[in-house]
């Protein structure tokens, strides 16, 4: 396990192929050891380690009940915008409505990367039926000054509208 983690940390690109290969291997394992290592990384001193820990946690759906408290803690306490972005992407991957309050809180962040992460996560964590405050936040992000944030949020609004129309017709 430690060798895999060290290999991932040597790939300094957050989107690097070696890093994501290791994350994919740990997702396939999906075991308690992978979760424990990811949780350890989330508490590390370096941004690179926290970022890796969050990215691993976002792929460990079997541990969502244990993962959400860690991610919600980071959402409330982390200062680094890239870690916050990754927390939001992890919330989106896990698609659990219990993360919605954290996503809404971060949707107003000063950094556009964090708002982009919120726009991505919101459409996955709104619940069914969709939470009104979450939908309102998604609509607000659709008017964001950052074109990427506004575009992603607009897609989320459109997908939700299509889902609602499809559900109403069934």
BALOBA-1460 file (C-alpha; in Angstrom, 3 decimals):
// residues 170
<rec num="1" residu="x" x="0.000" y="0.000" z="0.000"/>
<rec num="2" residu="x" x="2.719" y="2.482" z="0.986"/>
<rec num="3" residu="x" x="4.571" y="1.863" z="-2.290"/>
<rec num="4" residu="x" x="1.407" y="2.632" z="-4.272"/>
<rec num="5" residu="x" x="0.836" y="5.837" z="-2.320"/>
<rec num="6" residu="x" x="4.452" y="6.952" z="-2.759"/>
<rec num="7" residu="x" x="4.225" y="6.290" z="-6.507"/>
<rec num="8" residu="x" x="1.051" y="8.391" z="-6.732"/>
<rec num="9" residu="x" x="2.656" y="11.219" z="-4.753"/>
<rec num="10" residu="x" x="5.658" y="11.261" z="-7.107"/>
<rec num="11" residu="x" x="3.257" y="12.168" z="-9.943"/>
<rec num="12" residu="x" x="2.954" y="15.865" z="-9.115"/>
<rec num="13" residu="x" x="0.266" y="16.535" z="-11.743"/>
<rec num="14" residu="x" x="-3.180" y="16.297" z="-10.039"/>
<rec num="15" residu="x" x="-4.459" y="14.799" z="-13.319"/>
<rec num="16" residu="x" x="-1.349" y="12.703" z="-13.909"/>
<rec num="17" residu="x" x="-1.691" y="9.191" z="-15.350"/>
<rec num="18" residu="x" x="0.348" y="7.388" z="-12.684"/>
<rec num="19" residu="x" x="-1.535" y="9.124" z="-9.880"/>
<rec num="20" residu="x" x="-4.920" y="8.194" z="-11.331"/>
<rec num="21" residu="x" x="-3.768" y="4.658" z="-12.108"/>
<rec num="22" residu="x" x="-3.017" y="4.192" z="-8.404"/>
<rec num="23" residu="x" x="-6.369" y="5.730" z="-7.437"/>
<rec num="24" residu="x" x="-8.087" y="3.369" z="-9.876"/>
<rec num="25" residu="x" x="-6.284" y="0.374" z="-8.363"/>
<rec num="26" residu="x" x="-7.387" y="1.389" z="-4.874"/>
<rec num="27" residu="x" x="-10.962" y="1.885" z="-6.110"/>
<rec num="28" residu="x" x="-10.899" y="-1.631" z="-7.559"/>
<rec num="29" residu="x" x="-9.607" y="-2.981" z="-4.264"/>
<rec num="30" residu="x" x="-12.314" y="-1.071" z="-2.418"/>
<rec num="31" residu="x" x="-11.130" y="-2.480" z="0.882"/>
<rec num="32" residu="x" x="-10.794" y="-1.169" z="4.416"/>
<rec num="33" residu="x" x="-7.022" y="-0.778" z="4.064"/>
<rec num="34" residu="x" x="-7.538" y="1.603" z="1.110"/>
<rec num="35" residu="x" x="-10.045" y="3.631" z="3.119"/>
<rec num="36" residu="x" x="-7.767" y="3.815" z="6.178"/>
<rec num="37" residu="x" x="-4.854" y="4.974" z="4.032"/>
<rec num="38" residu="x" x="-7.024" y="7.604" z="2.320"/>
<rec num="39" residu="x" x="-8.256" y="8.847" z="5.709"/>
<rec num="40" residu="x" x="-4.656" y="9.082" z="6.934"/>
<rec num="41" residu="x" x="-3.725" y="11.108" z="3.866"/>
<rec num="42" residu="x" x="-6.653" y="13.500" z="4.417"/>
<rec num="43" residu="x" x="-5.132" y="14.440" z="7.792"/>
<rec num="44" residu="x" x="-1.612" y="14.961" z="6.409"/>
<rec num="45" residu="x" x="0.334" y="18.206" z="6.595"/>
<rec num="46" residu="x" x="0.964" y="18.550" z="2.855"/>
<rec num="47" residu="x" x="-1.574" y="19.628" z="0.267"/>
<rec num="48" residu="x" x="-0.399" y="16.883" z="-2.112"/>
<rec num="49" residu="x" x="-1.185" y="14.181" z="0.453"/>
<rec num="50" residu="x" x="-4.581" y="15.651" z="1.383"/>
<rec num="51" residu="x" x="-5.444" y="15.988" z="-2.285"/>
<rec num="52" residu="x" x="-4.560" y="12.350" z="-2.934"/>
<rec num="53" residu="x" x="-6.508" y="11.200" z="0.124"/>
<rec num="54" residu="x" x="-9.613" y="13.079" z="-1.002"/>
<rec num="55" residu="x" x="-9.344" y="11.748" z="-4.545"/>
<rec num="56" residu="x" x="-9.104" y="8.175" z="-3.235"/>
<rec num="57" residu="x" x="-12.045" y="8.683" z="-0.866"/>
<rec num="58" residu="x" x="-14.207" y="9.911" z="-3.721"/>
<rec num="59" residu="x" x="-13.771" y="6.527" z="-5.369"/>
<rec num="60" residu="x" x="-14.568" y="4.363" z="-2.336"/>
<rec num="61" residu="x" x="-18.368" y="4.163" z="-2.512"/>
<rec num="62" residu="x" x="-18.578" y="1.121" z="-0.195"/>
<rec num="63" residu="x" x="-17.269" y="3.369" z="2.597"/>
<rec num="64" residu="x" x="-19.522" y="6.373" z="1.978"/>
<rec num="65" residu="x" x="-20.817" y="6.372" z="5.574"/>
<rec num="66" residu="x" x="-17.249" y="6.667" z="6.851"/>
<rec num="67" residu="x" x="-16.043" y="8.939" z="4.055"/>
<rec num="68" residu="x" x="-18.672" y="11.685" z="4.280"/>
<rec num="69" residu="x" x="-17.718" y="12.895" z="7.782"/>
<rec num="70" residu="x" x="-14.065" y="13.198" z="6.734"/>
<rec num="71" residu="x" x="-14.943" y="15.065" z="3.537"/>
<rec num="72" residu="x" x="-17.446" y="17.314" z="5.305"/>
<rec num="73" residu="x" x="-14.803" y="18.156" z="7.912"/>
<rec num="74" residu="x" x="-12.358" y="19.094" z="5.141"/>
<rec num="75" residu="x" x="-15.071" y="21.118" z="3.375"/>
<rec num="76" residu="x" x="-15.444" y="23.199" z="6.541"/>
<rec num="77" residu="x" x="-11.800" y="23.485" z="7.565"/>
<rec num="78" residu="x" x="-9.562" y="23.303" z="4.476"/>
<rec num="79" residu="x" x="-7.894" y="26.449" z="3.114"/>
<rec num="80" residu="x" x="-6.439" y="25.108" z="-0.131"/>
<rec num="81" residu="x" x="-8.713" y="25.697" z="-3.144"/>
<rec num="82" residu="x" x="-7.548" y="22.569" z="-5.001"/>
<rec num="83" residu="x" x="-8.292" y="20.354" z="-2.001"/>
<rec num="84" residu="x" x="-11.732" y="21.966" z="-1.703"/>
<rec num="85" residu="x" x="-12.304" y="21.421" z="-5.424"/>
<rec num="86" residu="x" x="-11.399" y="17.752" z="-5.002"/>
<rec num="87" residu="x" x="-13.686" y="17.439" z="-1.967"/>
<rec num="88" residu="x" x="-16.556" y="18.712" z="-4.115"/>
<rec num="89" residu="x" x="-15.716" y="16.356" z="-6.983"/>
<rec num="90" residu="x" x="-15.622" y="13.504" z="-4.448"/>
<rec num="91" residu="x" x="-19.065" y="14.531" z="-3.165"/>
<rec num="92" residu="x" x="-20.298" y="14.379" z="-6.753"/>
<rec num="93" residu="x" x="-18.814" y="10.922" z="-7.307"/>
<rec num="94" residu="x" x="-20.310" y="9.616" z="-4.076"/>
<rec num="95" residu="x" x="-23.701" y="11.174" z="-4.990"/>
<rec num="96" residu="x" x="-24.966" y="11.236" z="-1.419"/>
<rec num="97" residu="x" x="-27.474" y="13.975" z="-0.504"/>
<rec num="98" residu="x" x="-26.001" y="14.171" z="3.010"/>
<rec num="99" residu="x" x="-23.159" y="16.216" z="1.502"/>
<rec num="100" residu="x" x="-25.544" y="18.881" z="0.151"/>
<rec num="101" residu="x" x="-25.075" y="21.390" z="3.034"/>
<rec num="102" residu="x" x="-21.308" y="21.344" z="2.518"/>
<rec num="103" residu="x" x="-21.692" y="21.795" z="-1.233"/>
<rec num="104" residu="x" x="-24.078" y="24.734" z="-0.786"/>
<rec num="105" residu="x" x="-21.656" y="26.347" z="1.681"/>
<rec num="106" residu="x" x="-18.774" y="26.110" z="-0.795"/>
<rec num="107" residu="x" x="-20.812" y="27.307" z="-3.798"/>
<rec num="108" residu="x" x="-20.130" y="30.916" z="-2.788"/>
<rec num="109" residu="x" x="-16.358" y="30.488" z="-2.477"/>
<rec num="110" residu="x" x="-14.152" y="33.244" z="-3.908"/>
<rec num="111" residu="x" x="-12.120" y="30.804" z="-6.017"/>
<rec num="112" residu="x" x="-13.787" y="29.828" z="-9.311"/>
<rec num="113" residu="x" x="-12.272" y="26.320" z="-9.122"/>
<rec num="114" residu="x" x="-14.180" y="25.689" z="-5.911"/>
<rec num="115" residu="x" x="-17.423" y="27.056" z="-7.389"/>
<rec num="116" residu="x" x="-16.869" y="24.829" z="-10.432"/>
<rec num="117" residu="x" x="-16.558" y="21.831" z="-8.122"/>
<rec num="118" residu="x" x="-19.787" y="22.888" z="-6.410"/>
<rec num="119" residu="x" x="-21.559" y="23.172" z="-9.774"/>
<rec num="120" residu="x" x="-20.423" y="19.633" z="-10.606"/>
<rec num="121" residu="x" x="-21.377" y="18.192" z="-7.222"/>
<rec num="122" residu="x" x="-24.778" y="19.839" z="-6.882"/>
<rec num="123" residu="x" x="-26.465" y="17.976" z="-9.694"/>
<rec num="124" residu="x" x="-25.400" y="14.679" z="-8.106"/>
<rec num="125" residu="x" x="-26.352" y="15.408" z="-4.491"/>
<rec num="126" residu="x" x="-29.687" y="17.235" z="-4.826"/>
<rec num="127" residu="x" x="-31.669" y="14.142" z="-3.894"/>
<rec num="128" residu="x" x="-34.983" y="12.978" z="-5.322"/>
<rec num="129" residu="x" x="-37.095" y="15.008" z="-5.198"/>
<rec num="130" residu="x" x="-34.421" y="17.680" z="-5.546"/>
<rec num="131" residu="x" x="-33.725" y="19.905" z="-2.567"/>
<rec num="132" residu="x" x="-35.053" y="23.442" z="-3.189"/>
<rec num="133" residu="x" x="-32.068" y="25.220" z="-1.656"/>
<rec num="134" residu="x" x="-29.720" y="23.051" z="-3.712"/>
<rec num="135" residu="x" x="-31.609" y="23.831" z="-6.924"/>
<rec num="136" residu="x" x="-31.563" y="27.546" z="-6.107"/>
<rec num="137" residu="x" x="-27.806" y="27.353" z="-5.553"/>
<rec num="138" residu="x" x="-27.334" y="25.544" z="-8.867"/>
<rec num="139" residu="x" x="-29.382" y="28.238" z="-10.636"/>
<rec num="140" residu="x" x="-27.282" y="30.954" z="-8.981"/>
<rec num="141" residu="x" x="-24.092" y="29.256" z="-10.170"/>
<rec num="142" residu="x" x="-25.550" y="29.190" z="-13.701"/>
<rec num="143" residu="x" x="-25.182" y="32.990" z="-13.667"/>
<rec num="144" residu="x" x="-21.623" y="32.926" z="-12.279"/>
<rec num="145" residu="x" x="-19.093" y="35.416" z="-13.642"/>
<rec num="146" residu="x" x="-16.782" y="32.508" z="-14.533"/>
<rec num="147" residu="x" x="-17.885" y="30.974" z="-17.838"/>
<rec num="148" residu="x" x="-16.813" y="27.432" z="-16.893"/>
<rec num="149" residu="x" x="-18.749" y="27.567" z="-13.617"/>
<rec num="150" residu="x" x="-21.822" y="29.033" z="-15.324"/>
<rec num="151" residu="x" x="-21.639" y="26.475" z="-18.137"/>
<rec num="152" residu="x" x="-21.387" y="23.468" z="-15.855"/>
<rec num="153" residu="x" x="-24.160" y="24.756" z="-13.580"/>
<rec num="154" residu="x" x="-26.381" y="25.496" z="-16.603"/>
<rec num="155" residu="x" x="-25.898" y="21.913" z="-17.746"/>
<rec num="156" residu="x" x="-26.897" y="20.742" z="-14.279"/>
<rec num="157" residu="x" x="-30.035" y="22.890" z="-14.337"/>
<rec num="158" residu="x" x="-30.940" y="21.573" z="-17.804"/>
<rec num="159" residu="x" x="-30.365" y="17.953" z="-16.790"/>
<rec num="160" residu="x" x="-32.487" y="18.415" z="-13.672"/>
<rec num="161" residu="x" x="-35.260" y="20.035" z="-15.723"/>
<rec num="162" residu="x" x="-35.161" y="17.146" z="-18.209"/>
<rec num="163" residu="x" x="-35.214" y="14.637" z="-15.335"/>
<rec num="164" residu="x" x="-38.208" y="16.377" z="-13.751"/>
<rec num="165" residu="x" x="-40.075" y="16.504" z="-17.068"/>
<rec num="166" residu="x" x="-39.300" y="12.839" z="-17.692"/>
<rec num="167" residu="x" x="-40.447" y="11.882" z="-14.206"/>
<rec num="168" residu="x" x="-43.679" y="13.871" z="-14.540"/>
<rec num="169" residu="x" x="-44.563" y="12.047" z="-17.737"/>
<rec num="170" residu="x" x="-44.199" y="8.582" z="-16.215"/>
